[in-house]
Amino acid sequence: MKIQVTEKKVHIPENVRAYAEKKVGKLARYFRADAEAFVVFSVEKNRNKAEITVHAANAHLRARESPSD
């Protein structure tokens, strides 16, 4: 599984980036090797957002979270 991490209007520390790659990497057991995962960290209206999109052969999955802190 190919994992791409992107930062928009925010700087993410290396340990957070590594944590995200580790957790998303666990999804590889459910998809073929040609699957792609995109992780986007951003800030909009003073709220941190994280979005994960997985593109596989027959499935497209998306998860979003924006915690209050």
C-alpha atoms as one frame of an Amber mdcrd trajectory, in Angstrom:
protein
   0.000   0.000   0.000   1.325   3.407  -0.950   0.787   6.077   1.730   1.027
   9.806   1.028   0.850  12.367   3.853   0.023  15.998   3.015  -0.058  19.107
   5.188  -2.224  22.108   4.279  -1.672  25.363   6.192  -0.167  23.438   9.127
   3.152  21.888  10.109   2.891  18.378  11.550   5.743  17.042  13.728   7.583
  13.982  12.430   6.289  11.766  15.254   2.659  12.533  14.308   3.427  11.795
  10.663   5.034   8.464  11.630   2.059   7.602  13.861  -0.395   8.263  11.022
   1.649   6.166   8.578   1.836   3.311  11.107  -1.922   3.287  11.735  -2.903
   3.610   8.067  -0.344   0.935   7.184  -2.403  -1.565   9.176  -5.119  -1.262
   6.518  -2.776  -2.892   3.982  -3.884  -6.366   5.060  -7.369  -5.666   3.686
  -6.300  -4.346   0.256  -4.032  -5.398  -2.574  -0.563  -3.966  -2.970  -1.759
  -1.434  -5.569  -3.999   0.416  -3.089  -3.208   4.051  -2.280  -3.890   5.928
   0.946  -3.881   9.714   1.215  -3.671  11.369   4.630  -4.331  15.130   4.752
  -3.800  17.297   7.821  -5.230  20.816   7.564  -6.512  23.800   9.496  -9.765
  25.556   8.616 -11.358  28.250  10.756  -8.951  27.488  13.620  -9.981  23.818
  13.682  -7.529  21.010  13.032  -8.744  18.442  10.523  -7.495  15.017   9.501
  -8.793  13.197   6.444  -7.878   9.730   5.174  -8.840   8.530   1.705  -8.099
   4.999   0.478  -8.356   4.153  -3.213  -8.375   0.437  -3.976  -9.473  -1.604
  -6.975 -13.165  -1.826  -6.079 -13.485   0.487  -3.098 -13.003   4.111  -2.131
 -13.038   4.832   1.579 -12.932   8.221   3.269 -12.764   9.190   6.931 -12.690
  12.714   8.388 -12.188  14.003  11.891 -11.944  17.491  13.353 -11.465  17.434
  17.133 -12.284  20.456  19.247  -8.739  20.732  20.659
